[in-house]
Amino acid sequence: MISGVSRDRVIVLLFAVTLLASITTCTSAKISVDLSALIRPSAYDQDYGVSKRQLRTHYRAGKYDEERANTAGISQWLHGGQTADDVFKLLKLDDGVETLLSNPKLRTFMDFVDQYNMQNPGNGATAIKSVTATYGDDVVAKVLQSATKVSTTKVMAEKLLGDQRVLWLVDKRSPLDVFKLLKLDKVANNPLASPALDAWESYMKLFNYVNRGSGKETTMIDTFTKAYGDAGLAIMLNKAKMVSETENMAKNLQLQQFTLWMRKRGNPDKIYINVFKLDPKRKTIPEPYQTILNHYHWFYKHIRNIK
């Protein structure tokens, strides 16, 4: 039998257990709700996730649509009898050479040329033909050569430059022909500073390799001499030496010219008369002839006995 005091203790104990259970249940429920709220994505997150998926899907679809449009366009042009030059203009690639390499339509045009040649073997259509026919070899060579120094256009520029060299070779152009084609024979332009000179030098090396042993090989100084003449070249090099950008190359070419003079023409007096056509009776020599002759006189005096 439970005493009065014990019964009171039991009642208190049962009340405490009930209260604790109630608190525990409420707390668990609250914690459960709070955690589920943290775990469950919000409406914003759900919308953002959907948006990202939609963007990816839209990008893939857009790229596919673009490729499909290009393919359809190429097919239409081929069936329509369009030439490479026609398509070059249709794609408005003749709007400016400065932006040509960064224009995504250039790739479409090159794909068309590839398929056009497959359907018309022996036709010889090339992308570089259309480019140079529109802008000119000299302008194209300068732009492409400069573009090889830019990472985003380097690969395409080098490919087109290679195609340009091959085209010159197929057309049987000599290094002198290409030198003039690139307008490097225009002294007012300071050819040593022109990016086109690098393009020309690459072609000269290719030409010499293909024609090795034939006697057609040439050098830079020979080509410059043929283009300018001895006197004209001497004056151009003397002027180019005063420009920091071209000073070293000009000095190098001048040494080569002096070497040729020494072998073929001899002493400074002969250069005075035969190269510069100066009257030997003149008491003074005008510039820039005086400076050039002074340099050659020093060269002749110090170099001719070196073996």
Secondary structure, DSSP 4 states (H G I P E B T S, - for coil): ---HHHHHHHHHHHHHHHHHHHHHHHHHHHHHHHHHHHHSPPHHHHHHHHHHHHHHHHHHHHHHHHHHHHHHHHHHHHHTT--HHHHHHHTTTTS-GGGTTT-THHHHHHHHHHHHHHHSTT----HHHHHHHHH-HHHHHHHHHHHTTSTTTHHHHHHHHHHHHHHHHHTT--HHHHHHHTTTT-GGG-GGG-HHHHHHHHHHHHHHHHTTTTT----HHHHHHHHHHHHHHHHHHHHHTTSTTTHHHHHHHHHHHHHHHHHHT-SHHHIIIIIT---TT-SS--TTHHHHHHHHHHHHHHHTT--
